[in-house]
Amino acid sequence: MDIEVLRNYAEIIESGSITAAAKKLYTAQATLSMQLKSLEKELGTVLLIRTAHRLELTEAGRMLYRRAKSISAIDSQIKSDIKELENGGEGTVRIGISSEEGMAVCGDILSDFACIYPRIRFEIYEKPDHEILAMTEDGSVTAAFVRTPCTISADMEALSFDSEPMAAVYDPEHFSISSEASGIVSLAGKRLAVRRKYCQLLEDVFAEKQKRSSKKSEAPVIAVAAESACTVLSAAERGLAVGILPLSAAETGKNTVLRIIDEPMFHTQRLIVSKKSGYGSSAERKFLEYAAAQLKGV
């Protein structure tokens, strides 16, 4: 089975059609169609079902897509390793970061590592958490920087940063939180801007706190449910709502101040997720070893 054919097959899936893939690959549509037919003949099964508007993957087609991505990644890694040996220790580490949070999710690990290994370069992919985790699982990236809550498959492992509290960022002309470090009840009755992944957690923690309290408070209102930390901060800067973010991702602007929401049930953790086993270049192994040592305090 030809690696180039597998790469082209993956491109067909990702492009959504043979026509679109042919344009991206600068090849003839007929060539890709013949490759697809040859794959189906070789494997003895149908991989794609063509409908009027799109291609639908069969179960075999989905499995082959995952394997094609993994084989392609390994092939690229082998070539990278050989080049690294020839170039005297240079290499590339492929990192996935949450597009909802950006570089804040990495802490100082990348910059500190670069100081020690200045000839190693980074390729950074910014995508939603679930896509970055999928890329890590299929070997497209070395490691993913994401934040809890998230779902990690059984063949992945995670290194965790210290648990950290949430923080409220707001314009004091529109909102008020008296203490520098307050519990979640300090958000009672306020309009909030929250990343969508934390909305349910916030509501559950507030409800649980109310169950244990003799003094009932009005629940906060999630006025803005957003994907990115940038949008939450923008809503806070404009006085639209109190922005709720993990402390390491919270930034104050020209009009805003910050208060820590010191509620243990409402803490979160940044994670570095990688495959438990599998091929990795020397540069990638160095990075994962360095990250593990830093997070363990070595």
VOGUFI-902168 format. One record per residue (C-alpha): residue number from 1; residue in three letters; chain; x negated, y, z. Coordinates in steps of 0.2 Angstrom, whole numbers, plus 2048, in hexadecimal, padded with zeros to 3 digits. Layout:
BEGIN
{i NUM | aa Ala | ch A | px X | py Y | pz Z}
...
END
This chain:
BEGIN
{i 1 | aa Met | ch A | px 800 | py 800 | pz 800}
{i 2 | aa Asp | ch A | px 7F8 | py 810 | pz 7FA}
{i 3 | aa Ile | ch A | px 7F6 | py 81E | pz 807}
{i 4 | aa Glu | ch A | px 7F9 | py 82C | pz 7FA}
{i 5 | aa Val | ch A | px 80A | py 823 | pz 7F6}
{i 6 | aa Leu | ch A | px 80E | py 823 | pz 808}
{i 7 | aa Arg | ch A | px 80A | py 835 | pz 80A}
{i 8 | aa Asn | ch A | px 815 | py 839 | pz 7FB}
{i 9 | aa Tyr | ch A | px 823 | py 82F | pz 802}
{i 10 | aa Ala | ch A | px 822 | py 839 | pz 812}
{i 11 | aa Glu | ch A | px 823 | py 849 | pz 808}
{i 12 | aa Ile | ch A | px 832 | py 843 | pz 7FF}
{i 13 | aa Ile | ch A | px 83B | py 841 | pz 810}
{i 14 | aa Glu | ch A | px 835 | py 851 | pz 817}
{i 15 | aa Ser | ch A | px 839 | py 85B | pz 807}
{i 16 | aa Gly | ch A | px 84B | py 854 | pz 806}
{i 17 | aa Ser | ch A | px 84A | py 84E | pz 7F4}
{i 18 | aa Ile | ch A | px 83E | py 847 | pz 7E7}
{i 19 | aa Thr | ch A | px 83F | py 857 | pz 7DD}
{i 20 | aa Ala | ch A | px 83A | py 862 | pz 7EB}
{i 21 | aa Ala | ch A | px 82C | py 857 | pz 7F0}
{i 22 | aa Ala | ch A | px 825 | py 856 | pz 7DE}
{i 23 | aa Lys | ch A | px 824 | py 869 | pz 7DE}
{i 24 | aa Lys | ch A | px 81A | py 86A | pz 7EF}
{i 25 | aa Leu | ch A | px 80E | py 85C | pz 7E9}
{i 26 | aa Tyr | ch A | px 80C | py 863 | pz 7D8}
{i 27 | aa Thr | ch A | px 810 | py 852 | pz 7D0}
{i 28 | aa Ala | ch A | px 81E | py 84C | pz 7C4}
{i 29 | aa Gln | ch A | px 82E | py 847 | pz 7CB}
{i 30 | aa Ala | ch A | px 82E | py 837 | pz 7C1}
{i 31 | aa Thr | ch A | px 81D | py 832 | pz 7CA}
{i 32 | aa Leu | ch A | px 825 | py 833 | pz 7DB}
{i 33 | aa Ser | ch A | px 835 | py 82A | pz 7D5}
{i 34 | aa Met | ch A | px 82A | py 81C | pz 7CF}
{i 35 | aa Gln | ch A | px 820 | py 81B | pz 7DF}
{i 36 | aa Leu | ch A | px 830 | py 81A | pz 7E9}
{i 37 | aa Lys | ch A | px 836 | py 80C | pz 7DE}
{i 38 | aa Ser | ch A | px 826 | py 803 | pz 7E0}
{i 39 | aa Leu | ch A | px 826 | py 805 | pz 7F3}
{i 40 | aa Glu | ch A | px 838 | py 7FE | pz 7F4}
{i 41 | aa Lys | ch A | px 833 | py 7EF | pz 7E8}
{i 42 | aa Glu | ch A | px 823 | py 7EC | pz 7F3}
{i 43 | aa Leu | ch A | px 82D | py 7EC | pz 803}
{i 44 | aa Gly | ch A | px 83C | py 7E3 | pz 7FC}
{i 45 | aa Thr | ch A | px 849 | py 7F0 | pz 803}
{i 46 | aa Val | ch A | px 851 | py 800 | pz 7FF}
{i 47 | aa Leu | ch A | px 849 | py 80F | pz 808}
{i 48 | aa Leu | ch A | px 853 | py 81E | pz 802}
{i 49 | aa Ile | ch A | px 866 | py 820 | pz 7FD}
{i 50 | aa Arg | ch A | px 868 | py 82E | pz 7F1}
{i 51 | aa Thr | ch A | px 879 | py 838 | pz 7F3}
{i 52 | aa Ala | ch A | px 87F | py 847 | pz 7EA}
{i 53 | aa His | ch A | px 877 | py 853 | pz 7F5}
{i 54 | aa Arg | ch A | px 869 | py 84A | pz 7FF}
{i 55 | aa Leu | ch A | px 85E | py 83B | pz 802}
{i 56 | aa Glu | ch A | px 864 | py 830 | pz 810}
{i 57 | aa Leu | ch A | px 857 | py 824 | pz 819}
{i 58 | aa Thr | ch A | px 85B | py 812 | pz 81C}
{i 59 | aa Glu | ch A | px 854 | py 80A | pz 82C}
{i 60 | aa Ala | ch A | px 846 | py 803 | pz 823}
{i 61 | aa Gly | ch A | px 843 | py 814 | pz 81B}
{i 62 | aa Arg | ch A | px 842 | py 81D | pz 82C}
{i 63 | aa Met | ch A | px 836 | py 810 | pz 832}
{i 64 | aa Leu | ch A | px 82B | py 812 | pz 823}
{i 65 | aa Tyr | ch A | px 82B | py 825 | pz 825}
{i 66 | aa Arg | ch A | px 825 | py 824 | pz 837}
{i 67 | aa Arg | ch A | px 817 | py 817 | pz 832}
{i 68 | aa Ala | ch A | px 812 | py 822 | pz 822}
{i 69 | aa Lys | ch A | px 810 | py 831 | pz 82D}
{i 70 | aa Ser | ch A | px 805 | py 827 | pz 83A}
{i 71 | aa Ile | ch A | px 7FA | py 81F | pz 82C}
{i 72 | aa Ser | ch A | px 7F8 | py 830 | pz 824}
{i 73 | aa Ala | ch A | px 7F2 | py 838 | pz 834}
{i 74 | aa Ile | ch A | px 7E6 | py 829 | pz 838}
{i 75 | aa Asp | ch A | px 7DF | py 82B | pz 826}
{i 76 | aa Ser | ch A | px 7DC | py 83E | pz 829}
{i 77 | aa Gln | ch A | px 7D4 | py 83A | pz 83A}
{i 78 | aa Ile | ch A | px 7C8 | py 82E | pz 833}
{i 79 | aa Lys | ch A | px 7C2 | py 83B | pz 825}
{i 80 | aa Ser | ch A | px 7C1 | py 848 | pz 833}
{i 81 | aa Asp | ch A | px 7B6 | py 83D | pz 83E}
{i 82 | aa Ile | ch A | px 7AA | py 839 | pz 830}
{i 83 | aa Lys | ch A | px 7A9 | py 84C | pz 82C}
{i 84 | aa Glu | ch A | px 7A6 | py 84F | pz 83E}
{i 85 | aa Leu | ch A | px 797 | py 843 | pz 83E}
{i 86 | aa Glu | ch A | px 790 | py 84B | pz 82F}
{i 87 | aa Asn | ch A | px 792 | py 85D | pz 836}
{i 88 | aa Gly | ch A | px 78A | py 859 | pz 846}
{i 89 | aa Gly | ch A | px 798 | py 859 | pz 853}
{i 90 | aa Glu | ch A | px 7A5 | py 865 | pz 84B}
{i 91 | aa Gly | ch A | px 7B7 | py 85F | pz 84B}
{i 92 | aa Thr | ch A | px 7C9 | py 864 | pz 84B}
{i 93 | aa Val | ch A | px 7D6 | py 862 | pz 859}
{i 94 | aa Arg | ch A | px 7E8 | py 862 | pz 853}
{i 95 | aa Ile | ch A | px 7F3 | py 86A | pz 861}
{i 96 | aa Gly | ch A | px 806 | py 86B | pz 861}
{i 97 | aa Ile | ch A | px 80E | py 879 | pz 86B}
{i 98 | aa Ser | ch A | px 820 | py 87E | pz 870}
{i 99 | aa Ser | ch A | px 826 | py 88B | pz 864}
{i 100 | aa Glu | ch A | px 832 | py 890 | pz 871}
{i 101 | aa Glu | ch A | px 824 | py 896 | pz 87C}
{i 102 | aa Gly | ch A | px 814 | py 898 | pz 872}
{i 103 | aa Met | ch A | px 802 | py 898 | pz 878}
{i 104 | aa Ala | ch A | px 808 | py 89B | pz 88A}
{i 105 | aa Val | ch A | px 80C | py 889 | pz 88C}
{i 106 | aa Cys | ch A | px 7F9 | py 885 | pz 88A}
{i 107 | aa Gly | ch A | px 7F3 | py 88F | pz 898}
{i 108 | aa Asp | ch A | px 7E0 | py 892 | pz 896}
{i 109 | aa Ile | ch A | px 7DB | py 880 | pz 891}
{i 110 | aa Leu | ch A | px 7D9 | py 884 | pz 87E}
{i 111 | aa Ser | ch A | px 7CE | py 893 | pz 881}
{i 112 | aa Asp | ch A | px 7C4 | py 88B | pz 88F}
{i 113 | aa Phe | ch A | px 7C1 | py 87B | pz 884}
{i 114 | aa Ala | ch A | px 7BB | py 886 | pz 875}
{i 115 | aa Cys | ch A | px 7AE | py 88F | pz 880}
{i 116 | aa Ile | ch A | px 7A6 | py 87E | pz 884}
{i 117 | aa Tyr | ch A | px 7A8 | py 877 | pz 872}
{i 118 | aa Pro | ch A | px 7A8 | py 886 | pz 867}
{i 119 | aa Arg | ch A | px 7A6 | py 87C | pz 857}
{i 120 | aa Ile | ch A | px 7B6 | py 873 | pz 859}
{i 121 | aa Arg | ch A | px 7C5 | py 87B | pz 851}
{i 122 | aa Phe | ch A | px 7D7 | py 87A | pz 855}
{i 123 | aa Glu | ch A | px 7E6 | py 877 | pz 849}
{i 124 | aa Ile | ch A | px 7F5 | py 87D | pz 852}
{i 125 | aa Tyr | ch A | px 807 | py 878 | pz 84D}
{i 126 | aa Glu | ch A | px 816 | py 882 | pz 855}
{i 127 | aa Lys | ch A | px 826 | py 879 | pz 855}
{i 128 | aa Pro | ch A | px 835 | py 875 | pz 861}
{i 129 | aa Asp | ch A | px 830 | py 869 | pz 86F}
{i 130 | aa His | ch A | px 839 | py 85A | pz 867}
{i 131 | aa Glu | ch A | px 830 | py 85C | pz 856}
{i 132 | aa Ile | ch A | px 81F | py 85F | pz 85F}
{i 133 | aa Leu | ch A | px 821 | py 84F | pz 869}
{i 134 | aa Ala | ch A | px 826 | py 845 | pz 859}
{i 135 | aa Met | ch A | px 816 | py 84B | pz 851}
{i 136 | aa Thr | ch A | px 80C | py 845 | pz 85F}
{i 137 | aa Glu | ch A | px 814 | py 834 | pz 85F}
{i 138 | aa Asp | ch A | px 811 | py 832 | pz 84C}
{i 139 | aa Gly | ch A | px 7FF | py 838 | pz 84E}
{i 140 | aa Ser | ch A | px 801 | py 848 | pz 845}
{i 141 | aa Val | ch A | px 7FA | py 852 | pz 854}
{i 142 | aa Thr | ch A | px 7EE | py 84D | pz 861}
{i 143 | aa Ala | ch A | px 7F8 | py 854 | pz 870}
{i 144 | aa Ala | ch A | px 808 | py 85E | pz 873}
{i 145 | aa Phe | ch A | px 80A | py 86C | pz 87F}
{i 146 | aa Val | ch A | px 81C | py 86C | pz 885}
{i 147 | aa Arg | ch A | px 826 | py 870 | pz 895}
{i 148 | aa Thr | ch A | px 832 | py 866 | pz 89F}
{i 149 | aa Pro | ch A | px 840 | py 861 | pz 89E}
{i 150 | aa Cys | ch A | px 83B | py 857 | pz 88E}
{i 151 | aa Thr | ch A | px 83C | py 845 | pz 889}
{i 152 | aa Ile | ch A | px 82C | py 83B | pz 887}
{i 153 | aa Ser | ch A | px 82C | py 829 | pz 87F}
{i 154 | aa Ala | ch A | px 824 | py 81A | pz 887}
{i 155 | aa Asp | ch A | px 815 | py 81A | pz 87C}
{i 156 | aa Met | ch A | px 810 | py 82C | pz 881}
{i 157 | aa Glu | ch A | px 808 | py 832 | pz 890}
{i 158 | aa Ala | ch A | px 808 | py 843 | pz 898}
{i 159 | aa Leu | ch A | px 7FC | py 84E | pz 8A2}
{i 160 | aa Ser | ch A | px 805 | py 85B | pz 8AD}
{i 161 | aa Phe | ch A | px 800 | py 86C | pz 8B3}
{i 162 | aa Asp | ch A | px 805 | py 871 | pz 8C4}
{i 163 | aa Ser | ch A | px 818 | py 874 | pz 8C7}
{i 164 | aa Glu | ch A | px 81D | py 886 | pz 8C6}
{i 165 | aa Pro | ch A | px 82C | py 890 | pz 8CA}
{i 166 | aa Met | ch A | px 837 | py 89A | pz 8BF}
{i 167 | aa Ala | ch A | px 836 | py 8AD | pz 8BE}
{i 168 | aa Ala | ch A | px 843 | py 8BA | pz 8BB}
{i 169 | aa Val | ch A | px 83E | py 8C9 | pz 8AF}
{i 170 | aa Tyr | ch A | px 84A | py 8D7 | pz 8AF}
{i 171 | aa Asp | ch A | px 84D | py 8EA | pz 8AD}
{i 172 | aa Pro | ch A | px 84F | py 8F1 | pz 8BF}
{i 173 | aa Glu | ch A | px 85A | py 8FF | pz 8B7}
{i 174 | aa His | ch A | px 867 | py 8F1 | pz 8B3}
{i 175 | aa Phe | ch A | px 864 | py 8E4 | pz 8C0}
{i 176 | aa Ser | ch A | px 85D | py 8E1 | pz 8D1}
{i 177 | aa Ile | ch A | px 855 | py 8D3 | pz 8DA}
{i 178 | aa Ser | ch A | px 84E | py 8D9 | pz 8EB}
{i 179 | aa Ser | ch A | px 841 | py 8CC | pz 8F0}
{i 180 | aa Glu | ch A | px 830 | py 8C9 | pz 8E8}
{i 181 | aa Ala | ch A | px 834 | py 8B6 | pz 8E9}
{i 182 | aa Ser | ch A | px 847 | py 8B1 | pz 8EA}
{i 183 | aa Gly | ch A | px 851 | py 8A1 | pz 8E9}
{i 184 | aa Ile | ch A | px 85D | py 89E | pz 8DB}
{i 185 | aa Val | ch A | px 86B | py 8A6 | pz 8E5}
{i 186 | aa Ser | ch A | px 863 | py 8B7 | pz 8E1}
{i 187 | aa Leu | ch A | px 86A | py 8B4 | pz 8CF}
{i 188 | aa Ala | ch A | px 87C | py 8B3 | pz 8D5}
{i 189 | aa Gly | ch A | px 888 | py 8BD | pz 8CA}
{i 190 | aa Lys | ch A | px 87A | py 8C3 | pz 8BE}
{i 191 | aa Arg | ch A | px 879 | py 8C2 | pz 8AB}
{i 192 | aa Leu | ch A | px 86B | py 8B7 | pz 8A6}
{i 193 | aa Ala | ch A | px 861 | py 8B3 | pz 897}
{i 194 | aa Val | ch A | px 85A | py 8A2 | pz 897}
{i 195 | aa Arg | ch A | px 852 | py 896 | pz 88B}
{i 196 | aa Arg | ch A | px 85F | py 889 | pz 886}
{i 197 | aa Lys | ch A | px 855 | py 87A | pz 88D}
{i 198 | aa Tyr | ch A | px 857 | py 882 | pz 89F}
{i 199 | aa Cys | ch A | px 869 | py 887 | pz 89F}
{i 200 | aa Gln | ch A | px 870 | py 876 | pz 8A6}
{i 201 | aa Leu | ch A | px 862 | py 875 | pz 8B3}
{i 202 | aa Leu | ch A | px 866 | py 887 | pz 8B9}
{i 203 | aa Glu | ch A | px 878 | py 883 | pz 8BA}
{i 204 | aa Asp | ch A | px 876 | py 873 | pz 8C3}
{i 205 | aa Val | ch A | px 869 | py 87A | pz 8D0}
{i 206 | aa Phe | ch A | px 874 | py 889 | pz 8D4}
{i 207 | aa Ala | ch A | px 884 | py 87D | pz 8D6}
{i 208 | aa Glu | ch A | px 87A | py 872 | pz 8E1}
{i 209 | aa Lys | ch A | px 873 | py 880 | pz 8EC}
{i 210 | aa Gln | ch A | px 885 | py 887 | pz 8EE}
{i 211 | aa Lys | ch A | px 88B | py 875 | pz 8F4}
{i 212 | aa Arg | ch A | px 87E | py 876 | pz 902}
{i 213 | aa Ser | ch A | px 882 | py 888 | pz 907}
{i 214 | aa Ser | ch A | px 890 | py 88F | pz 912}
{i 215 | aa Lys | ch A | px 890 | py 89F | pz 909}
{i 216 | aa Lys | ch A | px 896 | py 89E | pz 8F7}
{i 217 | aa Ser | ch A | px 890 | py 8A9 | pz 8E9}
{i 218 | aa Glu | ch A | px 896 | py 8AD | pz 8D8}
{i 219 | aa Ala | ch A | px 88D | py 8A2 | pz 8CB}
{i 220 | aa Pro | ch A | px 881 | py 8AB | pz 8BF}
{i 221 | aa Val | ch A | px 887 | py 8AE | pz 8AD}
{i 222 | aa Ile | ch A | px 87C | py 8A7 | pz 89F}
{i 223 | aa Ala | ch A | px 87E | py 8B6 | pz 893}
{i 224 | aa Val | ch A | px 870 | py 8B1 | pz 887}
{i 225 | aa Ala | ch A | px 86B | py 89F | pz 884}
{i 226 | aa Ala | ch A | px 85C | py 8A0 | pz 878}
{i 227 | aa Glu | ch A | px 84F | py 894 | pz 871}
{i 228 | aa Ser | ch A | px 83F | py 89E | pz 874}
{i 229 | aa Ala | ch A | px 837 | py 8A7 | pz 883}
{i 230 | aa Cys | ch A | px 835 | py 8B6 | pz 877}
{i 231 | aa Thr | ch A | px 847 | py 8B8 | pz 875}
{i 232 | aa Val | ch A | px 84A | py 8B7 | pz 888}
{i 233 | aa Leu | ch A | px 83D | py 8C4 | pz 88C}
{i 234 | aa Ser | ch A | px 844 | py 8CF | pz 87E}
{i 235 | aa Ala | ch A | px 856 | py 8CE | pz 886}
{i 236 | aa Ala | ch A | px 84E | py 8D3 | pz 897}
{i 237 | aa Glu | ch A | px 845 | py 8E1 | pz 890}
{i 238 | aa Arg | ch A | px 855 | py 8E8 | pz 888}
{i 239 | aa Gly | ch A | px 85E | py 8E7 | pz 898}
{i 240 | aa Leu | ch A | px 86A | py 8DA | pz 891}
{i 241 | aa Ala | ch A | px 867 | py 8CD | pz 89E}
{i 242 | aa Val | ch A | px 85B | py 8C7 | pz 8AB}
{i 243 | aa Gly | ch A | px 84F | py 8BC | pz 8A2}
{i 244 | aa Ile | ch A | px 84B | py 8AB | pz 8AA}
{i 245 | aa Leu | ch A | px 83A | py 8A3 | pz 8A6}
{i 246 | aa Pro | ch A | px 82D | py 898 | pz 8AD}
{i 247 | aa Leu | ch A | px 820 | py 8A3 | pz 8B6}
{i 248 | aa Ser | ch A | px 812 | py 89F | pz 8AA}
{i 249 | aa Ala | ch A | px 81D | py 8A5 | pz 89B}
{i 250 | aa Ala | ch A | px 824 | py 8B4 | pz 8A3}
{i 251 | aa Glu | ch A | px 81D | py 8C5 | pz 89F}
{i 252 | aa Thr | ch A | px 823 | py 8D6 | pz 8A4}
{i 253 | aa Gly | ch A | px 825 | py 8E4 | pz 897}
{i 254 | aa Lys | ch A | px 826 | py 8F7 | pz 897}
{i 255 | aa Asn | ch A | px 837 | py 8F7 | pz 8A0}
{i 256 | aa Thr | ch A | px 837 | py 8E6 | pz 8AA}
{i 257 | aa Val | ch A | px 831 | py 8DF | pz 8BA}
{i 258 | aa Leu | ch A | px 82F | py 8CD | pz 8C0}
{i 259 | aa Arg | ch A | px 836 | py 8C3 | pz 8CF}
{i 260 | aa Ile | ch A | px 832 | py 8B1 | pz 8D3}
{i 261 | aa Ile | ch A | px 841 | py 8A6 | pz 8D5}
{i 262 | aa Asp | ch A | px 839 | py 89A | pz 8E2}
{i 263 | aa Glu | ch A | px 845 | py 88C | pz 8E1}
{i 264 | aa Pro | ch A | px 83D | py 87A | pz 8E1}
{i 265 | aa Met | ch A | px 84B | py 872 | pz 8D8}
{i 266 | aa Phe | ch A | px 849 | py 87F | pz 8CA}
{i 267 | aa His | ch A | px 836 | py 87C | pz 8C7}
{i 268 | aa Thr | ch A | px 82F | py 877 | pz 8B7}
{i 269 | aa Gln | ch A | px 81E | py 86F | pz 8B0}
{i 270 | aa Arg | ch A | px 814 | py 871 | pz 8A1}
{i 271 | aa Leu | ch A | px 80E | py 861 | pz 899}
{i 272 | aa Ile | ch A | px 800 | py 85B | pz 88D}
{i 273 | aa Val | ch A | px 808 | py 84C | pz 884}
{i 274 | aa Ser | ch A | px 7FD | py 840 | pz 87A}
{i 275 | aa Lys | ch A | px 7FE | py 82E | pz 874}
{i 276 | aa Lys | ch A | px 7F9 | py 820 | pz 881}
{i 277 | aa Ser | ch A | px 7EF | py 818 | pz 874}
{i 278 | aa Gly | ch A | px 7E9 | py 81A | pz 862}
{i 279 | aa Tyr | ch A | px 7DC | py 821 | pz 857}
{i 280 | aa Gly | ch A | px 7D4 | py 832 | pz 85B}
{i 281 | aa Ser | ch A | px 7C5 | py 83C | pz 855}
{i 282 | aa Ser | ch A | px 7B7 | py 840 | pz 860}
{i 283 | aa Ala | ch A | px 7BD | py 852 | pz 862}
{i 284 | aa Glu | ch A | px 7CE | py 84D | pz 866}
{i 285 | aa Arg | ch A | px 7C8 | py 841 | pz 873}
{i 286 | aa Lys | ch A | px 7BD | py 84E | pz 87B}
{i 287 | aa Phe | ch A | px 7CC | py 85A | pz 87C}
{i 288 | aa Leu | ch A | px 7D7 | py 84D | pz 885}
{i 289 | aa Glu | ch A | px 7C9 | py 849 | pz 891}
{i 290 | aa Tyr | ch A | px 7C6 | py 85B | pz 895}
{i 291 | aa Ala | ch A | px 7D9 | py 85F | pz 897}
{i 292 | aa Ala | ch A | px 7DA | py 850 | pz 8A3}
{i 293 | aa Ala | ch A | px 7CB | py 855 | pz 8AD}
{i 294 | aa Gln | ch A | px 7D2 | py 867 | pz 8AE}
{i 295 | aa Leu | ch A | px 7E3 | py 862 | pz 8B4}
{i 296 | aa Lys | ch A | px 7DC | py 856 | pz 8C1}
{i 297 | aa Gly | ch A | px 7D1 | py 864 | pz 8C7}
{i 298 | aa Val | ch A | px 7C1 | py 85B | pz 8C3}
END
